């Protein structure tokens, strides 16, 4: 009984917290447009992929995210990206469809600037009648809510060379209060991301890519992610991830063929969540193919 009460307490807090946050990924370096629409079209390869994240395994109603995404380079220095994201947290389910367009400008022989915008459409449902709360007749839990469709926009900028990258974005520009009659489901807050990293060759066969990401949403604490990815002979990736005061993990990636790449990340919570669950798993699969529209300045092999 005590464990159930602790789980319910955590879940109520998680629903409130996650309602203010964009989908959380450990492998965002492999789906860069989740952070910034300016990432559309900056890679040499076109890409289609799927990613699933099972967070805090073993906790009833724990967050689960499934997504499919695409990123392609067009002519005239344009890029196009899109994605479908399905987030389930406790009794809530949010589906978001987003589209990004970006343009790149060559600044000099080494650096390129990219600016992008995003349009997204979302729907949020809260099936409160499915909750096992141990009592009946509570009017707060005898109705299911549906937000209907709601739109938002985002924008971002990016500066990169073959070895370095720096970006800033607000994937969701506008705050929004989602209501069902007089009941407030949640207050969606805007988000701000700043990130950067480098692509360094340690030895002939080994490349090292450190990166740092800062995430901030209104009424939420600053989140800091630090990643270290080592690549061996362009087919095997391995490295740790640290999310300040939240979790640490390990990323493993393998290039199955020139077109197919599979990734996995394990995370261990270091917050109070570890009283309920001590593991998060994330799997991804990408398909890449060469674009026919070449750039003068190459992007880093790993790109947030």
DOGURO-644143 format. One record per residue: x, y, z of N, C-alpha, C, CB in turn. Coordinates in steps of 0.1 Angstrom, whole numbers, padded with zeros to 4 digits, always signed. Atoms other than C-alpha are relative to their C-alpha. Glycine has a CB too. Example, Ala and Ser with C-alpha at 12.3 -4.5 7.8 and 13.67 -1.06 7.14 Angstrom:
<pts>
+0009-0012+0000+0123-0045+0078+0009+0012+0000-0010+0000+0012
-0009-0011+0000+0137-0011+0071-0008+0011+0008+0004+0005-0014
</pts>
This chain:
<pts>
+0008-0012+0000+0000+0000+0000+0009+0013+0000-0009+0000+0012
-0010-0012-0001+0029+0024+0009+0006+0002-0014+0010-0003+0010
-0006-0001+0013+0045+0017-0025-0010+0006-0010+0005-0014-0005
+0010-0006+0009+0012+0025-0043-0002+0015+0002-0013-0007+0002
+0002-0014-0004+0008+0058-0024+0012+0008-0005-0001+0002+0014
-0012-0007+0004+0044+0067-0032+0000+0002-0015+0013-0007+0004
+0001+0000+0014+0039+0058-0069-0010+0011-0005-0004-0013-0006
+0010-0010+0004+0007+0079-0071+0005+0014+0002-0013-0002+0008
-0005-0014-0003+0024+0109-0054+0011+0004-0011+0007+0000+0013
-0009-0003+0010+0053+0107-0079-0007+0003-0013+0010-0012-0002
+0006-0001+0013+0030+0103-0108-0007+0013-0002-0010-0011-0003
+0006-0013+0001+0010+0134-0100+0010+0011-0002-0008+0003+0013
-0010-0009+0002+0042+0153-0098+0006-0001-0014+0011-0001+0010
-0006+0002+0014+0055+0138-0131-0010+0006-0010+0002-0015-0002
+0009-0005+0009+0023+0147-0149+0001+0015-0001-0015-0004+0003
-0001-0014+0000+0026+0183-0138+0013+0005-0007-0001+0006+0014
-0013-0003+0006+0063+0184-0147+0001-0002-0015+0011-0007+0007
-0001+0003+0014+0061+0167-0180-0009+0008-0009-0003-0015-0002
+0009-0008+0008+0032+0188-0191+0007+0013-0004-0013+0003+0008
-0007-0012+0003+0057+0217-0191+0012-0002-0008+0003+0007+0012
-0012+0003+0006+0084+0199-0209-0003-0007-0014+0009-0009+0008
+0000+0007+0012+0090+0188-0245+0005-0014+0002+0009+0007-0011
-0004+0013-0002+0097+0151-0250+0015-0001+0004-0002-0009-0013
-0014+0001-0005+0129+0140-0231+0006-0012-0008+0000-0003+0015
-0007+0010+0007+0154+0120-0251+0015+0000+0005+0000+0001-0015
-0014+0001-0002+0189+0107-0242+0008+0000-0013+0003-0012+0008
-0007+0001+0013+0197+0102-0279-0004+0011-0009-0004-0013-0007
+0004-0012+0009+0187+0137-0291+0011+0003-0010-0003+0012+0009
-0010-0003+0010+0221+0138-0309-0003-0007-0013+0014-0005+0005
+0004+0007+0012+0205+0114-0334-0014+0004-0005-0001-0015+0003
+0013-0006+0005+0172+0134-0338+0001+0015+0004-0013-0007+0006
-0004-0013-0004+0186+0169-0337-0012+0010-0001+0011+0005-0008
+0011-0010+0001+0154+0187-0348-0010+0000+0011-0007-0003-0013
+0009-0001-0012+0136+0178-0316+0004+0012+0008+0002-0013+0008
-0005-0012-0007+0157+0206-0301-0002+0013-0008+0014-0002+0004
-0001-0013+0007+0159+0231-0329-0004-0002-0015+0015+0005+0001
+0004+0001+0015+0141+0236-0363+0011+0004-0009-0012+0008-0002
-0011-0004+0008+0173+0252-0376+0009-0012-0004+0009+0010+0007
-0008+0012+0003+0188+0217-0377-0005-0007-0013-0001-0010+0011
+0006+0006+0012+0166+0208-0407+0010+0002-0012-0014+0006-0004
-0008-0001+0012+0188+0200-0437+0015+0003+0001-0005+0010-0009
-0014-0003-0001+0222+0206-0422+0010-0012-0002+0003+0006+0014
-0008+0012+0002+0234+0170-0426+0002-0003-0014-0006-0012+0007
-0002+0005+0014+0249+0155-0457-0009-0011-0004+0015-0005-0001
+0009+0011+0003+0225+0126-0454-0014+0004+0003+0004-0012+0008
+0014-0001-0003+0187+0125-0456-0002-0011+0010-0009-0003-0012
+0002+0009-0012+0173+0106-0426-0015-0002+0003+0007+0005+0012
+0013+0004-0005+0142+0087-0415+0002-0009+0012-0010-0007-0011
-0003+0009-0011+0140+0071-0381-0012-0001+0010+0012+0006+0008
+0010+0002-0010+0120+0058-0352+0007-0001+0013-0009-0013-0002
-0007+0001-0013+0127+0061-0315-0011-0002+0011+0007+0014+0004
+0009+0003-0011+0110+0047-0284+0007+0001+0013-0007-0014-0001
-0006-0002-0013+0117+0056-0248-0009-0005+0011+0004+0015+0003
+0007+0005-0012+0105+0037-0217+0007+0005+0012-0001-0016+0000
-0007-0006-0012+0112+0058-0187-0005-0005+0013-0003+0015-0001
+0003+0005-0014+0113+0046-0151-0008-0013-0001-0008+0011+0008
+0006+0013+0002+0105+0010-0160-0005-0006+0014+0009-0009-0007
+0005+0006-0012+0083-0007-0134-0010+0009+0008+0011-0004+0009
+0009-0009-0006+0064+0024-0123-0013+0000-0008+0006+0014+0002
+0012-0001+0007+0027+0023-0131-0002+0014-0006-0012-0004+0009
+0002-0013+0007+0019+0050-0157+0012+0008-0003-0010+0008+0009
-0012-0007+0003+0055+0059-0162+0001+0006-0014+0012-0009+0003
+0000-0007+0013+0063+0082-0192+0006-0010-0011+0009+0012+0000
-0004+0008+0012+0066+0064-0226-0002+0010-0012-0009-0013-0002
+0001-0009+0012+0074+0083-0258+0004-0009-0012+0010+0012+0002
-0003+0006+0013+0073+0069-0293-0001+0011-0011-0011-0011-0004
+0000-0010+0011+0082+0089-0324+0005-0005-0013+0009+0012+0005
-0005+0002+0013+0089+0088-0361+0004+0014-0005-0010-0007-0009
-0005-0013+0005+0110+0116-0377+0007-0001-0013+0009+0006+0011
-0007+0000+0013+0125+0126-0410+0007+0014-0001-0010-0002-0011
-0008-0012+0002+0151+0152-0420+0007-0001-0014+0011+0002+0011
-0006+0000+0014+0161+0161-0456+0005+0013-0005-0011-0005-0010
-0005-0012+0006+0181+0186-0475-0005+0002-0014+0016-0001-0001
+0006-0004+0013+0165+0205-0504+0010+0009-0008-0013+0007+0002
-0009-0009+0007+0180+0226-0531-0001+0015+0005-0004+0000-0015
+0000-0015-0004+0187+0264-0527+0002+0001+0015-0012+0006-0004
-0004-0001-0014+0202+0258-0492-0012-0001+0010+0007+0013+0002
+0012+0002-0009+0168+0247-0477+0000-0014+0006-0013+0003-0008
+0001+0013-0006+0161+0219-0453-0014-0001+0005+0010-0001+0012
+0014+0003-0005+0128+0202-0443+0001-0011+0009-0009-0003-0013
+0001+0011-0010+0121+0181-0413-0014-0001+0006+0011+0002+0011
+0013+0002-0006+0091+0166-0396+0000-0011+0010-0010-0002-0010
+0001+0011-0010+0080+0143-0368-0014-0002+0005+0010+0002+0011
+0012+0003-0007+0051+0126-0351+0004-0006+0014-0009-0010-0008
-0004+0003-0013+0055+0123-0313-0013-0004+0009+0008+0011+0007
+0011+0005-0009+0032+0103-0289+0006-0002+0014-0006-0013-0006
-0005+0000-0014+0038+0109-0252-0012-0005+0009+0004+0014+0005
+0010+0005-0009+0019+0088-0226+0006+0001+0014-0003-0015-0003
-0005-0002-0014+0023+0098-0189-0012-0002+0009+0006+0014+0002
+0012+0003-0008-0001+0082-0164-0013-0001-0009-0002+0011+0011
+0013+0001+0008-0037+0088-0177+0000+0010-0012-0011+0004+0009
+0000-0010+0011-0026+0115-0202+0008-0006-0012+0007+0013+0005
-0006+0004+0013-0017+0110-0239+0000+0012-0009-0008-0012-0006
-0001-0012+0009-0004+0138-0261+0007-0005-0013+0009+0010+0007
-0005+0003+0014+0001+0134-0299+0003+0014-0006-0010-0008-0008
-0004-0012+0007+0021+0161-0317+0005-0003-0014+0011+0008+0009
-0005+0001+0013+0027+0165-0354+0007+0014-0003-0011-0003-0011
-0007-0013+0002+0054+0191-0363+0007+0000-0014+0010+0002+0011
-0008-0001+0013+0071+0204-0395+0009+0012+0002-0010+0002-0012
-0010-0010-0001+0103+0224-0397+0005+0004-0014+0011-0004+0009
-0007-0004+0012+0119+0244-0425+0011+0010+0004-0010+0007-0010
-0011-0008-0003+0153+0260-0424+0008+0004-0012+0010-0008+0010
-0009-0004+0011+0177+0279-0446+0014+0002+0005-0006+0013-0007
-0014-0001-0004+0215+0279-0445+0007+0011-0008+0007-0013-0001
-0008-0010+0007+0238+0308-0453+0015-0002+0003-0005+0014+0005
-0014+0002-0002+0275+0304-0459+0006+0013+0004+0006-0004-0014
-0006-0012-0005+0294+0329-0438+0014+0003-0005+0000+0000+0015
-0013+0000+0005+0329+0321-0448+0005-0014-0004+0010+0007+0010
-0004+0013+0004+0351+0292-0458-0002-0011+0011+0015+0000-0003
+0001+0010-0011+0346+0275-0424-0014+0000+0007+0010+0004+0011
+0012+0000-0008+0313+0286-0409-0013+0002-0008+0001+0011+0010
+0013-0001+0006+0276+0283-0418-0010+0004+0010-0004-0013-0008
+0011-0004-0008+0246+0299-0403-0013-0006-0005-0002+0016+0001
+0012+0006+0003+0212+0282-0402-0011+0006+0009+0000-0015+0001
+0011-0005-0007+0178+0297-0392-0012-0008-0004-0002+0014-0002
+0011+0008+0003+0146+0277-0389-0012+0004+0008+0003-0015+0002
+0013-0002-0006+0109+0279-0380-0007-0013+0001-0008+0011-0007
+0007+0012-0002+0085+0253-0368-0015+0003+0002+0005-0008+0013
+0014+0000-0002+0047+0247-0369-0004-0013+0005-0008+0004-0013
+0004+0012-0006+0031+0221-0347-0015+0000+0003+0009-0003+0013
+0013+0002-0004-0003+0207-0340-0001-0011+0010-0010-0003-0013
+0000+0011-0011-0011+0187-0308-0014-0002+0005+0009+0005+0012
+0012+0003-0007-0039+0170-0290+0003-0008+0013-0009-0009-0009
-0002+0006-0013-0040+0160-0253-0012-0006+0005+0006+0010+0009
+0011+0007-0006-0063+0135-0237+0004-0005+0014-0005-0012-0008
-0002+0005-0014-0066+0127-0200-0011-0010+0004+0001+0012+0010
+0010+0010-0004-0084+0094-0192+0000-0002+0015+0003-0013-0008
+0000+0001-0015-0090+0100-0155-0009-0011+0005-0005+0013+0006
+0009+0011-0005-0117+0073-0153+0007-0013+0001-0012-0001-0009
-0008+0012+0000-0090+0047-0158+0008-0001+0013+0008-0002-0012
-0008+0001-0012-0072+0056-0126-0006-0008+0011+0003+0015+0005
+0004+0008-0011-0074+0032-0097+0003+0008+0013+0006-0014+0001
-0003-0009-0011-0077+0057-0068-0005-0005+0013-0006+0014-0002
+0004+0006-0013-0092+0034-0042-0013+0005+0005+0010+0001+0009
+0013-0006-0005-0125+0054-0039-0008+0004-0012+0002+0012+0010
+0009-0004+0010-0155+0062-0059-0008+0013+0003-0011-0011-0003
+0008-0012-0002-0176+0093-0064+0008+0013+0000-0007-0001+0013
-0008-0012+0000-0147+0118-0066-0003+0007-0013+0015-0003+0002
+0004-0007+0012-0159+0144-0092+0013+0003-0008-0008+0012+0003
-0013-0003+0007-0122+0151-0101+0005-0011-0009+0010+0005+0009
-0005+0012+0007-0118+0116-0115-0011-0008-0007+0008-0009+0010
+0011+0007+0007-0151+0107-0131-0002+0005-0014-0013+0001+0008
+0001-0005+0013-0145+0125-0164+0013-0001-0008-0005+0015+0000
-0012+0000+0009-0122+0121-0194+0000+0013-0007-0001-0012-0010
-0002-0013+0007-0108+0152-0210+0007-0001-0013+0008+0010+0010
-0006+0000+0013-0099+0160-0245+0002+0015-0004-0009-0007-0011
-0003-0014+0003-0081+0193-0255-0005+0005-0013+0015+0002+0002
+0002-0004+0014-0090+0192-0291+0014+0004-0006-0009+0012-0002
-0013-0003+0006-0063+0204-0316+0004+0014+0004-0002-0001-0015
-0006-0013-0002-0041+0233-0307+0014+0001-0007+0001+0002+0016
-0012-0003+0008-0013+0249-0326+0011+0008+0008-0003+0007-0013
-0011-0008-0006+0021+0264-0317+0011+0002-0011+0006-0007+0012
-0011-0003+0010+0052+0277-0335+0013+0000+0008-0002+0013-0007
-0013+0000-0006+0089+0275-0328+0010+0006-0009+0005-0014+0004
-0010-0006+0008+0121+0291-0340+0014-0003+0006-0002+0015-0002
-0014+0003-0005+0159+0285-0337+0011+0005-0010+0001-0014+0003
-0011-0004+0007+0193+0295-0349+0012-0010+0003+0005+0014+0003
-0011+0010-0001+0225+0274-0355+0012+0006-0007-0005-0013-0006
-0012-0004+0006+0261+0282-0362+0009-0012+0001+0007+0012+0007
-0008+0012+0000+0284+0254-0373+0011+0000-0010-0008-0012-0002
-0011+0003+0009+0317+0244-0389+0001-0015-0001+0013+0007+0004
-0002+0014+0001+0331+0210-0397+0004-0006+0014+0012-0003-0009
-0005+0005-0013+0344+0207-0361-0009+0005+0012+0014+0004+0003
+0007-0006-0011+0321+0229-0339-0015+0003-0003+0007+0012+0005
+0014-0004+0002+0284+0237-0334-0006+0007+0012-0009-0012-0004
+0006-0007-0011+0264+0261-0313-0014+0004-0005+0008+0013+0003
+0014-0003+0004+0226+0265-0313-0008+0006+0012-0006-0013-0005
+0010-0006-0010+0197+0283-0295-0013-0001-0006+0004+0014+0004
+0014+0001+0006+0160+0277-0299-0011+0001+0010-0001-0014-0007
+0012+0001-0008+0125+0280-0286-0010-0008-0008-0006+0014+0004
+0008+0008+0008+0107+0250-0300-0015+0003+0001+0003-0015+0003
+0014-0004-0002+0074+0262-0285+0000+0014+0005-0007-0010+0011
-0001-0014-0003+0071+0300-0286-0011+0005+0009+0000+0008-0013
+0011-0006-0006+0037+0305-0271-0005-0009+0012-0011+0002-0010
+0007+0007-0011+0023+0296-0237-0014-0003-0003+0001+0009+0013
+0014+0003+0003-0011+0279-0237-0006-0007+0012-0001-0009-0013
+0008+0007-0010-0036+0269-0211-0010-0009-0006-0007+0011+0010
+0010+0009+0006-0055+0238-0220-0011-0002+0011+0008-0014-0003
+0012+0001-0009-0090+0237-0205-0010-0009-0005-0005+0014+0003
+0012+0008+0004-0120+0215-0205-0011+0006+0009+0001-0016+0002
+0010-0008-0008-0149+0238-0194+0008+0009+0009-0009-0010+0007
-0007-0008-0010-0137+0254-0162+0012-0007+0006-0010+0004+0011
-0011+0007-0005-0112+0227-0155+0013+0002-0008-0003-0015+0000
-0013-0003+0006-0075+0235-0163+0007-0014-0001+0008+0011+0007
-0008+0012+0001-0057+0204-0177+0014+0003+0003-0002-0006-0014
-0014-0003-0002-0023+0220-0178+0003+0014-0006+0009-0010-0006
-0005-0012+0006-0004+0252-0186+0013-0003-0008+0003+0011+0011
-0012+0003+0008+0020+0246-0215+0009+0013-0001-0004-0004-0014
-0009-0012-0001+0050+0269-0211+0010-0001-0012+0008+0000+0013
-0011+0000+0011+0076+0280-0237+0013-0005+0006+0002+0014-0006
-0013+0006-0004+0110+0264-0236+0012+0007-0007+0000-0015-0004
-0012-0006+0006+0145+0276-0243+0012-0010+0001+0004+0014+0008
-0011+0009+0001+0175+0255-0254+0012+0007-0004-0003-0012-0009
-0013-0004+0004+0212+0264-0256+0009-0012+0000+0006+0012+0008
-0009+0012+0000+0237+0238-0267+0012+0003-0009-0008-0012-0005
-0012-0001+0008+0271+0233-0282+0009-0012+0001+0008+0013+0004
-0009+0012-0001+0298+0208-0289+0011+0001-0010-0008-0013-0002
-0011+0000+0009+0329+0198-0308+0002-0014-0005+0013+0004+0008
-0002+0013+0006+0340+0170-0330+0016-0001-0002-0007-0002-0014
-0015+0000-0001+0377+0160-0322+0005-0014-0003+0005+0005+0013
-0006+0013+0003+0399+0133-0336+0011-0003+0010+0006+0000-0015
-0009+0004-0011+0417+0115-0308+0012-0008-0006-0006-0008+0011
-0010+0008+0008+0435+0089-0330-0006-0001-0014+0003-0013+0007
+0005+0002+0014+0432+0079-0366-0013-0007-0001+0011-0008-0007
+0012+0008+0000+0404+0055-0358-0011+0004+0010+0003-0015+0002
+0009-0004-0011+0388+0073-0328-0004+0015-0001+0006-0003+0013
+0004-0014+0000+0367+0105-0328-0008+0002+0013-0010+0003-0012
+0006-0003-0013+0355+0122-0296-0009+0012-0002+0011+0002+0011
+0010-0011+0002+0324+0144-0295-0006+0003+0014-0011-0004-0010
+0007-0005-0012+0316+0162-0262-0010+0010-0004+0011+0006+0010
+0011-0010+0003+0284+0183-0261-0007+0003+0014-0010-0006-0010
+0007-0005-0012+0265+0203-0235-0013+0007-0004+0009+0010+0007
+0014-0005+0003+0228+0211-0235-0006+0006+0013-0009-0011-0005
+0008-0007-0010+0209+0236-0213-0014+0001-0004+0006+0014+0004
+0014+0000+0003+0171+0233-0211-0007+0008+0011-0006-0014-0002
+0007-0008-0011+0148+0258-0193-0014+0002-0005+0007+0014+0002
+0015-0003+0002+0110+0261-0191-0004+0008+0012-0008-0013-0002
+0006-0009-0011+0090+0286-0171-0005-0009+0012-0011+0009-0005
+0004+0007-0012+0084+0274-0135+0006-0013+0002-0015-0001+0000
-0007+0013-0002+0108+0245-0139+0015+0003+0002-0002-0009-0013
-0015-0003-0002+0145+0242-0128+0007-0002-0013+0005-0010+0011
-0009+0002+0012+0173+0244-0153+0005-0014-0001+0012+0010+0001
-0004+0013+0002+0182+0211-0168+0013+0000-0008-0010-0009-0007
-0013+0000+0007+0218+0204-0179+0004-0014-0004+0011+0006+0009
-0004+0013+0005+0229+0174-0201+0014+0001-0005-0010-0005-0011
-0013+0001+0005+0265+0165-0207+0002-0013-0006+0011+0003+0012
-0002+0012+0007+0274+0139-0233+0014-0001-0005-0010-0001-0012
-0013+0003+0005+0306+0122-0243-0001-0012-0009+0011-0002+0011
+0001+0011+0010+0305+0101-0275+0013-0003-0006-0011+0003-0010
-0012+0005+0007+0335+0081-0287-0004-0009-0012+0009-0008+0010
+0003+0008+0011+0333+0067-0322+0013-0008-0005-0005+0009-0012
-0011+0009+0005+0355+0038-0335-0002-0004-0014+0002-0012+0009
+0001+0003+0014+0361+0035-0372-0013+0002-0007+0004-0015-0002
+0013-0005+0007+0328+0052-0381-0011-0011+0000+0003+0004-0014
+0011+0009+0000+0307+0022-0371-0004-0004+0014+0005-0013-0006
+0004+0004-0013+0307+0018-0333+0001+0013+0009+0009-0011+0006
+0000-0012-0009+0297+0046-0308-0002-0005+0015-0012+0009-0004
+0001+0003-0014+0300+0045-0270+0003+0012+0008+0009-0012+0004
-0004-0012-0008+0299+0071-0243-0010+0002+0011+0000+0012-0008
+0009-0003-0011+0284+0083-0210-0008+0013-0002+0008+0001+0013
+0009-0012+0000+0256+0109-0204-0002+0003+0015-0013-0003-0008
+0003-0004-0013+0251+0129-0173-0010+0011+0000+0013+0005+0008
+0010-0011-0002+0219+0149-0165+0000+0004+0014-0014-0006-0005
-0003-0005-0014+0227+0171-0135-0012-0002+0009+0003+0015-0001
+0009+0003-0011+0209+0159-0104-0012-0008-0004-0005+0013+0007
+0012+0007+0005+0186+0137-0124+0004-0015-0004-0006+0007-0012
-0003+0014+0004+0203+0107-0141+0014+0000-0007-0010-0005-0010
-0012+0002+0009+0234+0092-0157-0003-0012-0008+0013-0001+0008
+0003+0011+0009+0235+0068-0186+0012-0004-0009-0012+0002-0008
-0010+0004+0010+0254+0050-0213-0007-0002-0013+0007-0013+0004
+0006+0001+0013+0248+0053-0250+0009-0010-0008+0000+0014-0007
-0007+0010+0009+0257+0025-0275-0006+0001-0014+0000-0014+0005
+0006+0000+0014+0253+0028-0313+0008-0008-0009+0000+0015-0005
-0007+0009+0010+0262+0005-0342-0006+0003-0014-0002-0014+0004
+0004-0002+0014+0262+0012-0379-0001-0014-0006+0011+0009-0008
+0003+0014+0006+0246-0020-0393+0005-0001-0014-0015-0003+0001
-0004-0001+0014+0253-0009-0429+0002+0015-0003-0010-0007-0009
-0001-0015+0003+0260+0024-0447-0013+0007+0001+0005+0002-0014
+0013-0006-0001+0222+0030-0446-0007-0001+0014-0009-0006-0011
+0008+0002-0013+0211+0016-0412+0009+0001+0012-0006-0015-0001
-0007-0002-0013+0221+0026-0377-0010-0002+0011+0005+0015+0000
+0009+0003-0012+0207+0013-0344+0007+0006+0012-0002-0015+0002
-0005-0006-0013+0211+0031-0310-0007-0005+0012+0000+0015-0001
+0007+0004-0013+0204+0022-0274+0006+0008+0011+0002-0015+0003
-0005-0007-0012+0207+0042-0242-0007-0006+0013-0003+0015-0001
+0005+0003-0013+0203+0031-0206+0003+0011+0010+0008-0013+0005
-0001-0010-0009+0197+0056-0179-0003-0005+0014-0009+0012-0003
+0002+0003-0014+0199+0053-0141-0003+0013+0008+0012-0008+0006
+0003-0012-0007+0181+0079-0120+0008+0002+0013-0015+0000+0004
-0007-0003-0013+0200+0097-0092-0009+0009+0008+0014+0006-0003
+0009-0008-0008+0170+0117-0080-0009-0010+0009-0010+0008-0010
+0009+0008-0009+0142+0105-0056-0008-0011-0008-0009+0009+0007
+0007+0010+0008+0127+0085-0085+0005-0014+0002+0001+0004-0015
-0006+0013-0002+0151+0057-0077-0007-0008+0011+0015+0001+0003
+0008+0007-0010+0128+0048-0048-0010-0009-0006-0006+0009+0010
+0010+0008+0007+0104+0035-0074+0006-0008-0012-0011+0010-0005
-0006+0007+0012+0124+0027-0105+0015+0004-0002-0008+0004-0013
-0015-0002+0002+0161+0024-0114+0004-0002-0014+0008-0009+0010
-0005+0002+0014+0161+0021-0151-0010+0007-0010+0000-0015-0003
+0007-0006+0012+0151+0039-0183+0007-0006-0012+0000+0015+0000
-0006+0006+0013+0156+0023-0218-0005+0008-0012-0004-0015-0001
+0003-0007+0012+0157+0040-0251+0006-0007-0013+0005+0015+0001
-0004+0006+0012+0159+0024-0286-0003+0009-0012-0007-0014-0001
+0002-0008+0012+0163+0040-0320+0005-0008-0012+0007+0014+0001
-0004+0005+0012+0167+0030-0356-0001+0011-0011-0008-0013-0004
+0000-0010+0011+0177+0053-0385+0003-0006-0013+0010+0011+0004
-0003+0004+0013+0178+0049-0422+0006+0013-0007-0012-0006-0008
-0006-0012+0007+0202+0073-0441+0003-0003-0014+0013+0003+0008
-0004+0001+0014+0208+0080-0477+0006+0013-0005-0011-0005-0009
-0007-0012+0004+0230+0105-0495-0009+0010-0007+0012-0004-0009
+0007-0011+0007+0214+0138-0505+0007+0004-0013-0003+0012+0009
-0007-0004+0012+0221+0150-0540+0003+0015+0000-0009-0002-0012
-0003-0014-0001+0223+0186-0528+0012+0002+0010-0012+0008+0004
-0012-0001-0008+0259+0191-0515+0001+0014+0006+0012-0003-0009
-0003-0013-0007+0271+0218-0491+0015+0002-0001-0005+0000+0015
-0014-0003+0000+0304+0235-0492+0007-0003+0013+0003+0015-0004
-0005+0003-0013+0309+0233-0455-0007-0012+0006-0002+0012+0010
+0006+0012-0006+0304+0199-0439-0004+0002+0014+0010-0012-0001
+0004-0001-0014+0286+0195-0406+0008-0011+0007-0015-0002+0001
-0007+0011-0007+0302+0175-0378-0007-0013-0001+0000+0004+0015
+0006+0013+0001+0297+0138-0379-0012-0002+0010+0010-0011+0002
+0011+0000-0010+0277+0141-0347-0005+0014+0003+0005-0006+0014
+0006-0013-0001+0253+0169-0344-0012-0001+0009-0004+0004-0014
+0012+0000-0009+0229+0177-0316-0013+0003-0007+0002+0011+0011
</pts>
